[in-house]
Amino acid sequence: MQPIRILTANIDKPNSTSIDVYLEGGGYEMARKALTTMKPEEITQVVKDSELRGRGGAGFPTGMKWSFVPKNAPRPTYLLCNADESEPGTFKDRVIIEKDPHLLIESMIIAAYAIGSCPMSYIYIRGEFHYGAMVLEKALAEARERGFLGRNLFGSGFDFDITVARGAGAYICGEETGLIESVEGHRGQPRVKPPFPAVVGVFGGPTVVQNVETLACVPFIIRHGAEWFKSFGSPKNTGPKLYCVSGSVRKPGVYEFPMGVNLKELIYEHCGGITGDRKLKAVIPGGASAPMLTADEIDLPLNFDAVMKAGSMLGSAGIIVIDESVCIVEAVWRLAKFFAHESCGQCTPCREGTHWIESVLDRIERGEGRPQDADLLLDMADNIGGKSLCALGDAAIGPVVSSVRKFRDEFLHHVTHRSCLPGTVRYRRLRAGAVAH
Amino acid sequence: MAGLQPESPYTKERFADPSKKVEFPPEAKKRFDSILTRYPNKEAALLPTLHLAQETWGWISPEVVHYVGELLDLSPATVFGVVSFYNMYNQKPVGKYHLQVCTNLSCMVNRAYDIYDHLCDRLKVHPGEVTPDGLFTVTEVECLGSCGTAPVVQINNDYHENMSVEKMETLLEKLK
């Protein structure tokens, strides 16, 4: 399969963030078309027909999400753009934000019109993306100056403006309701659902939260139609998709393909294979939360349904490649440490369990593990999964359960030999640690 | 991030000193007023106001917590709850250059821990401490969303990508 340039068409142009470059490529024409010739319901319908699914991780059908928004709600409707991008292994939205901010702004205008948004909307960008926030601010100022944001856009009577809301370093704010809480100025602790954000969201109004890449697909659907969009990929898994490849590959980076590129082909042909010609050990196909696949399992198309069938998930398409020199226990420990750090502290199983998993993995890695530790990990995972409000608990156990099941021998080797497998490297320096005995 | 919080929640440093009043300089005050116009209520302006405060003073001291609370009609406890939830608000002073090394999986397999350990050794600090000359603080941070150009070190607001121990060394010399 050959790479395509649709969402990434502009990023290599010189000065790609300027509004003039964007306008030369037909920029803001689709927003004009949508606002002046289409009804909001028509836009929602064409997005529904295109079978566009959310690119943030859950893969929820976008058009359906929009149609849940009640008309004539007592409070204003909001559109929030999720640019929190904190999933380890994911760096696709950053490309759009930093290289083609006007695409995102145009997409938001169309989406806001379709859901009947109030004139105030927010791009929630993670705090670390300081440069991205500056690029967006500049682009927003340009768009306001040219009349693409503000009052009465394109003479349609639709008022709309966007504010950049910066996060401050919390993975959980990428979760829909955590993001809403954070925009409201609270700790980003997810809410109980229902009510779903489409009914009661930010500031009490109906709210649609969409990932950057999902929104960026919308102007192309308006321009070329739903059938064109469906010509990429397979039924229910349509459209162009950005894949982020990182870890032990020769050419890491963001690659754009029609949805469903083969994972093996992506790693070995497009990314130049494994660093140092080493053997592949495992692949995480969808960001840190996705269960691992072994080297034998990677001959599969990267779309939502196929990866799900293989026992993992496409998630945000953050593909992390792990070669044979990496100690799987250390790799999983690092991810467990991440989840323990990022658990918001609201639900007991997740708050306590993620720390227990981290410390048990730590002791196995130090050569202080016990024979029953592998089963202990599975047991602990069993008591976290499905027992928390949001998906963080389930995400935290994804890599743990899959690696214990698929690499049990390596875990046992640590316990019996009190060391890592021969030929694997330990990356961190062991300090005297707080190990649970 | 671990290391940036006082060891005990009951230390004296946690409490505001009434004799140390803080106030935004006029320029920052103007920016604060424009932040308020972007949100339907005052509370929602808390995160950007804290960002502004950190830009102004470098860290969020207990006095700043009280001041921000007064500005936004929030209790100091509410403000502190938010400050301590998010990583990026420094609850202790940091060096002029805050070296934040990502060590998450993609950076780890590209040897980020070597950079992290090298920085701690070289600058003779524990994570979160400020060097005696007040220039550097080293912390380990979670994924910075730059895995394709791993390992990455964020220095204050700027990303430095495709780093190595050697490149870090050159950069340190430049910053000194």
Interface residues (C-beta under 8 A of the other chain):
Chain A: E85 S86 E87 P88 G89 T90 F91 R94 M120 R126 G127 E128 F129 H130 Y131 T163 A165 R166 G167 A168 G169 A170 Y171 S182 V183 E184 G185 H186 R187 G188 F203 C244 V245 S246 G247 S248 P252 G253 V254 I284 A288 G318 I320 I322 D323 V326 E330 A331 R334 L335 F338 H341 E342 C344 Y427 R428 R429
Chain B: R38 Y39 P40 N41 E43 A44 A45 L46 L47 P48 L50 H51 L72 G81 V82 F85 Y86 N87 M88 Y89 T103 N104 L105 S106 M108 V109 N110 R111 A112 Y113 D114 D117 V141 E142 C143 L144 G145 S146 C147 G148 T149 A150 Q154 N157 D158 Y159
